Amino acid sequence: MQRLFGFLFIFSISIGLSIQANAQQLAQYTMYTFNHFGINPAAPGDPKCMAAKIGYRNQWVGFEGNPVSEFLSIQAAIPRRNRNFRKGYSSTGLYLENDQTGPTRYTGFYLNYAYHRTMVKETYLSVGLFAGTMMYNYDKNAVITASQTDNAITASKTKFIFPDINPGIWIHNDNAYAGLSIKNVIGNSLTKVYGINSKLTRHFYLNAGYRWLSQDKSFSLIPSIMLKYSPYSAPGVDFNFLYDYYDKFDLGVSYRLIDGASAMFRIKMGKFIYLSYAYDYNTSKIKIASNNTHEVMLHFKLCKSKEGIDKPREICPAYQ
């Protein structure tokens, strides 16, 4: 099984190094390594704790119509009578997201169900689904055109509500993880806004990571990678590296191919609250207009028992 994780990680890096550009269509977050659940509905949470996370991202500060994103996620295991999660368990949750870029804005509301099953020797296979709605808003008055009769813009001020599903699959053990998920599976039509054959395209996310734990279990090093792909746009690749100290302090760096580099940290405040912050430095041409992106996240971890609190990190980094 360790060979499988190693193959997936090296394969992802090999693919990533061959890609030359990226593009942003949905909201993107630098600190998804602290919130895998926002990318993949099958990503597990700690089965003994409920997690709630709130995040805010202000991208390209000072750039008119810049992307601004917020999210709220809640995830928890469904209780079992015997409290034995080793063989398998179910989890549920919800995910809310709001993203605005220029004249467009969408708000997503999703309910989640996932099943996590032990395969061999502490290795879990998980399958999950986000099912919900997306409310898409478009304001023509916020668009500046050379002509008042630009036929490329067909709508005035519109609001649509679409059904939406996002499936995912995830595999992990104590030291490694890999996941594949898809967003906008239905591919809802935007013909009334942008003309014939316009629609929301599917977005594919493939990510993998590995954790090296020190002999005394006081710190761990976690490199990871994520590949993003959507038809009709160039693929994107993120390389990440985290240093975790006793699950009390994390320091990390990230590089998004062609687009920019990031620095981030997370600190544990008391027993149940984590505060995270990330700063992005653009390396693409957009840095001429703006070179500041800020992201902040609060993570609340509510556990039924004191087991796992204030102890060295001994669980999979996927539980972040």
C-alpha positions as CSV (number, residue, x, y, z in Angstrom):
1,M,0.0,0.0,0.0
2,Q,2.9,2.4,0.7
3,R,4.1,1.7,-2.8
4,L,0.7,2.8,-4.2
5,F,0.9,6.1,-2.3
6,G,4.5,6.6,-3.5
7,F,3.5,5.9,-7.1
8,L,0.6,8.4,-6.9
9,F,2.7,11.1,-5.4
10,I,5.6,10.7,-7.9
11,F,3.1,10.4,-10.8
12,S,1.4,13.7,-9.7
13,I,4.7,15.5,-9.5
14,S,5.7,14.2,-13.0
15,I,2.5,15.4,-14.5
16,G,2.7,18.7,-12.7
17,L,6.2,19.4,-14.0
18,S,5.0,19.0,-17.6
19,I,2.2,21.6,-17.3
20,Q,3.0,25.1,-18.3
21,A,0.0,27.2,-17.2
22,N,-3.2,27.3,-15.1
23,A,-6.5,29.1,-15.0
24,Q,-9.1,29.9,-12.3
25,Q,-12.8,29.3,-12.9
26,L,-14.1,28.4,-9.5
27,A,-13.1,29.8,-6.1
28,Q,-9.6,28.7,-5.2
29,Y,-7.9,28.6,-1.8
30,T,-4.3,28.5,-0.8
31,M,-5.0,26.8,2.5
32,Y,-6.9,23.8,1.2
33,T,-4.3,21.6,2.8
34,F,-6.0,22.6,6.1
35,N,-9.5,21.9,4.6
36,H,-9.4,19.0,2.3
37,F,-13.2,18.6,2.8
38,G,-13.7,21.8,0.7
39,I,-12.1,20.1,-2.3
40,N,-13.2,16.5,-1.8
41,P,-16.5,15.3,-0.2
42,A,-14.9,12.0,0.6
43,A,-12.0,13.6,2.6
44,P,-12.2,12.2,6.2
45,G,-12.4,14.1,9.4
46,D,-11.3,12.8,12.7
47,P,-14.0,10.3,13.6
48,K,-13.9,11.3,17.3
49,C,-14.3,15.0,16.7
50,M,-16.7,17.4,14.9
51,A,-14.9,20.1,12.8
52,A,-16.3,23.5,11.8
53,K,-14.3,25.8,9.6
54,I,-14.8,29.4,8.4
55,G,-12.6,30.9,5.7
56,Y,-12.3,34.2,3.8
57,R,-10.1,35.0,0.8
58,N,-9.5,38.4,-0.8
59,Q,-7.6,37.9,-4.0
60,W,-5.6,40.6,-5.9
61,V,-6.4,43.3,-3.3
62,G,-6.9,46.7,-5.0
63,F,-7.8,45.2,-8.4
64,E,-11.3,46.3,-9.5
65,G,-13.7,43.4,-9.5
66,N,-11.2,41.1,-7.7
67,P,-12.3,37.6,-6.6
68,V,-13.6,37.5,-3.0
69,S,-14.6,34.1,-1.5
70,E,-16.0,32.8,1.8
71,F,-16.9,29.4,3.0
72,L,-18.3,27.5,6.0
73,S,-17.9,23.8,6.5
74,I,-19.1,21.4,9.2
75,Q,-18.2,17.7,9.3
76,A,-18.7,14.9,11.8
77,A,-18.8,11.1,12.0
78,I,-22.2,9.5,12.4
79,P,-22.2,8.0,16.0
80,R,-21.8,4.2,16.4
81,R,-23.1,2.2,19.3
82,N,-19.8,0.4,19.9
83,R,-17.7,3.5,19.1
84,N,-15.4,1.3,17.0
85,F,-14.3,3.2,13.9
86,R,-11.5,0.9,12.9
87,K,-13.6,-1.3,10.5
88,G,-15.5,1.6,8.9
89,Y,-17.9,4.5,9.6
90,S,-20.1,7.1,8.0
91,S,-19.8,10.8,8.2
92,T,-22.0,13.7,7.2
93,G,-21.8,17.5,7.0
94,L,-22.5,20.6,5.0
95,Y,-20.6,23.1,2.9
96,L,-21.5,26.7,2.1
97,E,-19.5,28.8,-0.3
98,N,-19.9,32.3,-1.7
99,D,-17.7,33.7,-4.5
100,Q,-17.8,37.0,-6.4
101,T,-15.6,38.1,-9.3
102,G,-16.6,41.2,-11.2
103,P,-20.2,40.9,-12.4
104,T,-20.6,37.3,-11.5
105,R,-21.4,35.8,-8.1
106,Y,-22.4,32.3,-7.0
107,T,-23.5,30.8,-3.7
108,G,-23.4,27.1,-3.2
109,F,-25.2,25.1,-0.5
110,Y,-24.3,21.4,-0.2
111,L,-25.1,18.5,2.1
112,N,-22.6,15.8,2.4
113,Y,-22.5,12.0,3.0
114,A,-19.4,9.8,3.0
115,Y,-18.5,6.3,3.9
116,H,-15.1,5.3,5.1
117,R,-14.1,1.6,5.0
118,T,-10.9,-0.1,6.2
119,M,-9.1,-1.9,3.4
120,V,-5.9,-3.3,4.9
121,K,-3.8,-2.4,7.9
122,E,-5.1,1.0,8.9
123,T,-5.7,2.0,5.2
124,Y,-9.1,3.6,4.5
125,L,-11.0,3.9,1.2
126,S,-13.6,6.6,1.3
127,V,-16.4,7.6,-1.1
128,G,-18.4,10.8,-0.7
129,L,-20.9,13.1,-2.3
130,F,-21.9,16.8,-2.1
131,A,-25.5,17.4,-3.2
132,G,-27.2,20.7,-3.2
133,T,-27.8,23.9,-5.2
134,M,-25.9,26.7,-6.7
135,M,-27.4,30.2,-7.0
136,Y,-25.7,32.0,-9.9
137,N,-26.0,35.8,-10.3
138,Y,-24.9,38.0,-13.2
139,D,-25.1,41.8,-13.3
140,K,-24.7,43.3,-16.8
141,N,-24.5,46.8,-15.3
142,A,-21.2,45.9,-13.7
143,V,-19.6,45.2,-17.1
144,I,-17.8,48.0,-19.0
145,T,-17.9,47.5,-22.8
146,A,-16.8,49.6,-25.8
147,S,-20.4,49.4,-27.2
148,Q,-23.7,49.6,-25.3
149,T,-25.1,46.9,-27.7
150,D,-22.4,44.3,-27.3
151,N,-24.0,41.0,-28.4
152,A,-21.6,39.0,-26.4
153,I,-23.6,40.0,-23.3
154,T,-27.1,38.8,-23.7
155,A,-28.5,39.1,-20.2
156,S,-29.4,42.2,-18.1
157,K,-29.5,41.2,-14.5
158,T,-30.2,37.5,-13.9
159,K,-30.3,35.0,-11.1
160,F,-30.4,31.3,-11.6
161,I,-30.6,28.4,-9.2
162,F,-29.1,25.1,-10.3
163,P,-29.0,21.6,-8.8
164,D,-25.4,20.5,-8.3
165,I,-23.5,17.3,-7.3
166,N,-19.8,16.8,-6.5
167,P,-18.6,13.3,-6.0
168,G,-15.2,12.2,-4.7
169,I,-13.0,9.3,-3.7
170,W,-10.2,9.3,-1.1
171,I,-7.6,6.8,0.1
172,H,-5.4,7.3,3.2
173,N,-3.5,5.7,6.0
174,D,-1.6,7.3,8.9
175,N,1.1,8.8,6.7
176,A,-0.3,9.3,3.2
177,Y,-3.4,10.3,1.3
178,A,-4.6,10.7,-2.3
179,G,-8.0,11.9,-3.6
180,L,-9.9,12.6,-6.8
181,S,-13.0,14.7,-7.0
182,I,-15.2,16.5,-9.6
183,K,-17.2,19.7,-9.3
184,N,-20.0,20.9,-11.5
185,V,-20.8,17.4,-12.7
186,I,-24.2,18.4,-14.1
187,G,-22.7,21.1,-16.3
188,N,-25.6,23.5,-16.0
189,S,-26.4,25.8,-18.9
190,L,-25.5,29.5,-18.9
191,T,-27.0,30.2,-22.4
192,K,-29.3,32.9,-21.1
193,V,-26.3,34.8,-19.8
194,Y,-23.4,34.2,-22.3
195,G,-25.1,32.8,-25.4
196,I,-25.4,29.5,-27.1
197,N,-23.4,26.5,-25.7
198,S,-22.3,28.4,-22.6
199,K,-22.3,26.2,-19.5
200,L,-20.6,25.5,-16.2
201,T,-17.7,23.1,-17.0
202,R,-16.6,20.2,-14.9
203,H,-13.6,20.7,-12.7
204,F,-11.3,17.8,-11.7
205,Y,-9.1,17.8,-8.7
206,L,-6.4,15.2,-8.0
207,N,-4.3,15.6,-4.9
208,A,-1.8,13.5,-2.9
209,G,0.5,14.0,0.1
210,Y,2.9,12.1,2.3
211,R,3.9,12.7,5.9
212,W,7.4,12.0,7.4
213,L,7.1,11.8,11.2
214,S,10.1,12.4,13.4
215,Q,11.2,9.5,15.7
216,D,10.0,11.2,18.8
217,K,6.8,12.2,17.1
218,S,7.3,15.9,17.9
219,F,7.2,17.2,14.4
220,S,6.3,16.1,10.8
221,L,7.1,17.2,7.3
222,I,4.2,17.0,4.8
223,P,4.9,17.6,1.0
224,S,1.8,17.5,-1.2
225,I,0.6,18.3,-4.7
226,M,-2.7,19.1,-6.3
227,L,-3.6,19.0,-10.0
228,K,-6.6,21.0,-11.3
229,Y,-8.2,20.6,-14.7
230,S,-11.2,21.8,-16.5
231,P,-12.0,21.5,-20.3
232,Y,-11.3,24.5,-22.4
233,S,-8.8,25.9,-19.9
234,A,-5.2,25.2,-19.0
235,P,-4.5,22.8,-16.1
236,G,-3.2,24.1,-12.8
237,V,-0.7,22.6,-10.4
238,D,0.0,23.5,-6.7
239,F,3.1,22.2,-4.9
240,N,2.9,22.5,-1.0
241,F,5.2,21.8,1.9
242,L,4.2,21.9,5.5
243,Y,6.1,21.7,8.8
244,D,3.9,20.6,11.7
245,Y,5.0,20.8,15.3
246,Y,3.0,18.7,17.8
247,D,-0.2,19.6,16.0
248,K,0.1,23.0,17.7
249,F,1.9,25.0,15.0
250,D,2.1,24.6,11.2
251,L,4.3,26.6,8.8
252,G,4.1,26.1,5.1
253,V,4.9,27.3,1.6
254,S,3.1,26.7,-1.7
255,Y,3.9,27.4,-5.3
256,R,1.1,27.6,-7.9
257,L,2.7,26.9,-11.3
258,I,3.1,30.1,-13.3
259,D,0.8,32.0,-11.0
260,G,2.5,32.7,-7.7
261,A,4.0,31.6,-4.4
262,S,2.5,31.6,-0.9
263,A,3.4,31.4,2.7
264,M,1.0,30.2,5.4
265,F,0.9,29.3,9.0
266,R,-1.6,27.8,11.5
267,I,-1.5,28.0,15.2
268,K,-3.5,26.2,17.9
269,M,-5.3,28.6,20.3
270,G,-6.4,26.7,23.4
271,K,-7.7,23.1,23.0
272,F,-10.3,23.5,20.3
273,I,-9.5,26.5,18.0
274,Y,-7.0,26.9,15.2
275,L,-6.2,30.2,13.4
276,S,-4.6,30.1,9.9
277,Y,-3.4,32.8,7.6
278,A,-1.9,32.8,4.1
279,Y,-0.3,35.4,1.9
280,D,0.1,35.0,-1.9
281,Y,2.7,36.7,-4.0
282,N,1.8,36.8,-7.7
283,T,4.4,35.9,-10.3
284,S,2.1,36.2,-13.3
285,K,1.5,39.4,-15.3
286,I,-1.4,40.4,-13.1
287,K,1.2,41.5,-10.5
288,I,1.4,44.8,-12.4
289,A,-2.1,45.7,-11.1
290,S,-2.1,43.8,-7.8
291,N,0.3,41.7,-5.9
292,N,-1.5,41.1,-2.6
293,T,-3.8,38.2,-1.8
294,H,-4.8,37.4,1.8
295,E,-6.6,34.4,3.2
296,V,-7.7,33.6,6.8
297,M,-9.4,30.6,8.3
298,L,-10.7,29.6,11.7
299,H,-11.0,25.9,12.6
300,F,-13.1,24.7,15.6
301,K,-12.5,21.1,16.7
302,L,-15.1,19.7,19.1
303,C,-14.2,16.3,20.6
304,K,-16.3,14.0,22.7
305,S,-13.4,12.9,24.8
306,K,-9.9,14.2,25.7
307,E,-8.3,11.5,23.7
308,G,-6.3,13.0,20.9
309,I,-6.1,16.5,22.5
310,D,-2.7,18.0,23.3
311,K,-0.9,14.9,22.0
312,P,1.7,14.6,19.2
313,R,0.3,14.2,15.8
314,E,-0.3,10.5,15.3
315,I,-3.2,10.6,12.8
316,C,-3.2,11.0,9.0
317,P,-2.5,14.6,7.8
318,A,-5.7,14.2,5.8
319,Y,-7.5,15.0,9.1
320,Q,-6.4,18.6,9.0
